[in-house]
Each structure stands twice: as C-alpha cells, then as structure tokens.
C-alpha cells in the first residue's frame, strides 16, 4: 500500500524525516508530497524543497518526492492513493489535522488519514522554529538533516 505524506517542508526537519523513516517501514511506498500553499510565504522554492527532501530521504528505497497544488484528495484520487499520513507533535497539531482529516473524509470517503506521533525528541520541532534559530547562529545539526544546514544558512545570510 502507498501512503502520501503531505506538507510544506520549508525546510524538511529531523522530525519530518523521523515520520518518513517510520512510515517507510510500515507502507510499501511513501510519497512525500510538497504542498504549494498560496497562503504561506516559503523560504525555499518548490524545486529546492524537493531536492532537499530527495537528498534527506535518499537512503530509503521506497520513498519518493512529488508536489501538488490544490486539494490533497484530488491528488490522491488522480494517483490512485488511499492513505494520507499526518505527523502530530502537540495538541494544536491534532486539532488542526483532525479538522483537515474530517473534511477530507467528507470530500472523499475512500481516503483514510493515518496519524503518527512525532518521537519525543522532536515534539518541539517545527520548520518555522528552525528558520528562526538559524537566524541566531544556533547549531542546527540535531534539528535538520545534514543536507539542509548549508542551504538554510545561505538563505538566512542572504537576507541579512
């Protein structure tokens, strides 16, 4: 069975990678889906995000990267997928993701949402927090995959 893990991944973090690695042991294939969210301003371009995700997850043979605009259920129907993975860290994630899962279920009864809790070492981690910490020259090694550190610091430094 194929599972789709959608997100903005701006940038991919060790928390995202933890979910991807664990999901890759459960599902036959995991599609990491870079969402284009017009209401969010991204630091990285879609192409940059896809490249970083591909490199970070390159050790997982049953993982691939794709992108979409529009409704997740439309993408999933167009590709014959039935399971979406959502990572949860804190209560606010659960409230938001539950609302999205219920709406997706209303739009497409055949789509199931599989919730995965972040590992305890990643509960505090978000892409927004990583970007903020990078601006203060905080070590990022435990927060993002190694391939992300250089490009993230370049983006931060170019804005100074």
C-alpha positions in Angstrom: 0.0 0.0 0.0 1.2 3.5 -0.8 0.9 6.3 1.8 1.2 10.0 1.0 2.9 12.4 3.5 1.9 15.9 2.5 3.4 19.1 3.9 5.2 22.3 3.1 8.6 21.0 4.3 10.1 24.5 4.4 12.6 23.1 5.2 12.4 19.4 6.0 13.4 18.8 9.6 14.6 15.8 11.6 11.0 15.4 12.8 9.7 15.1 9.3 12.5 12.6 8.5 11.6 10.6 11.6 8.0 10.2 10.4 9.2 9.4 6.9 11.6 6.7 8.1 9.0 5.1 10.3 6.3 5.2 7.7 8.7 3.6 5.2 8.8 0.6 7.4 5.0 0.3 7.6 4.0 1.1 4.0 5.2 -0.4 0.7 5.8 3.1 -0.6 5.7 6.6 0.8 5.2 9.6 -1.4 6.4 12.8 0.2 4.2 15.5 -1.2 5.4 19.1 -1.2 2.3 21.2 -0.9 2.2 24.6 -2.6 0.3 26.7 -0.1 -0.6 30.1 -1.6 -1.3 31.4 1.9 2.2 30.7 3.1 5.4 32.5 2.0 8.1 29.9 1.6 11.8 30.4 2.2 12.7 27.7 -0.3 11.4 27.3 -3.8 9.4 24.1 -4.6 12.4 22.8 -6.6 14.8 23.4 -3.7 12.4 21.7 -1.2 12.1 18.7 -3.5 15.9 18.5 -3.9 16.5 18.7 -0.1 13.8 16.1 0.7 15.1 13.7 -2.0 18.6 14.0 -0.6 17.5 13.7 3.1 15.4 10.6 2.3 17.7 9.2 -0.3 18.6 6.2 1.9 15.0 5.0 1.8 14.4 3.0 -1.4 10.6 3.0 -1.1 10.3 6.8 -0.7 9.8 9.3 -3.5 9.0 13.0 -3.7 6.2 14.8 -5.6 4.4 18.1 -5.4 0.9 19.4 -5.9 -1.3 22.4 -5.8 -5.0 22.1 -4.9 -6.8 19.6 -2.7 -5.0 16.6 -1.3 -7.9 14.4 -2.1 -7.8 15.4 -5.7 -4.1 14.5 -5.9 -4.8 11.2 -4.2 -7.7 10.2 -6.5 -5.7 11.2 -9.6 -2.9 8.8 -8.5 -5.0 6.0 -7.0 -3.8 6.6 -3.4 -6.0 6.0 -0.4 -3.9 6.8 2.7 -2.5 10.1 3.9 0.0 10.3 6.7 -0.1 13.3 9.2 2.5 13.9 11.8 1.4 15.1 15.2 3.5 16.9 17.8 1.3 18.9 20.1 -2.4 19.3 20.8 -2.8 22.2 18.4 -1.5 19.9 15.6 -4.1 17.3 16.5 -6.9 19.9 16.4 -5.9 21.2 13.0 -5.1 17.8 11.5 -8.3 16.3 12.8 -10.3 19.0 11.2 -8.5 18.5 7.9 -8.9 14.7 8.1 -12.7 15.1 8.7 -13.0 17.5 5.8 -11.0 15.2 3.5 -13.3 12.3 4.6 -16.3 14.4 3.8 -14.9 15.2 0.3 -13.6 11.6 -0.3 -14.9 8.8 1.8 -12.3 6.4 0.4 -9.3 8.4 1.7 -8.0 7.5 5.2 -5.8 9.6 7.4 -3.1 7.8 9.3 -1.8 9.9 12.3 1.8 9.3 13.5 3.1 10.9 16.7 6.5 12.5 16.5 9.2 10.9 18.5 9.6 12.6 21.9 12.9 14.2 20.8 11.1 16.1 18.0 8.0 17.3 19.8 9.2 20.9 19.9 10.5 21.0 16.4 8.9 22.9 13.5 10.3 24.4 10.3 9.4 27.9 11.5 11.3 27.4 14.7 14.3 26.0 12.8 14.4 29.1 10.5 14.2 31.4 13.5 17.0 29.6 15.3 19.1 29.6 12.1 19.0 33.4 12.2 20.6 33.4 15.6 23.5 31.1 14.5 22.2 28.3 16.7 23.7 24.8 15.8 21.2 23.0 13.6 22.7 19.5 13.5 20.1 17.9 15.7 17.2 19.8 14.1 17.5 19.3 10.3 19.2 16.6 8.1 22.8 17.5 7.2 21.9 18.4 3.6 19.7 21.2 4.8 22.2 23.1 7.1 24.2 24.8 4.3 21.3 25.9 2.1 19.3 27.1 5.1 22.2 29.2 6.4 22.8 30.6 2.9 19.1 31.7 2.7 19.3 33.3 6.2 22.6 35.0 5.5 21.4 36.4 2.1 18.6 38.2 4.0 20.9 39.9 6.4 
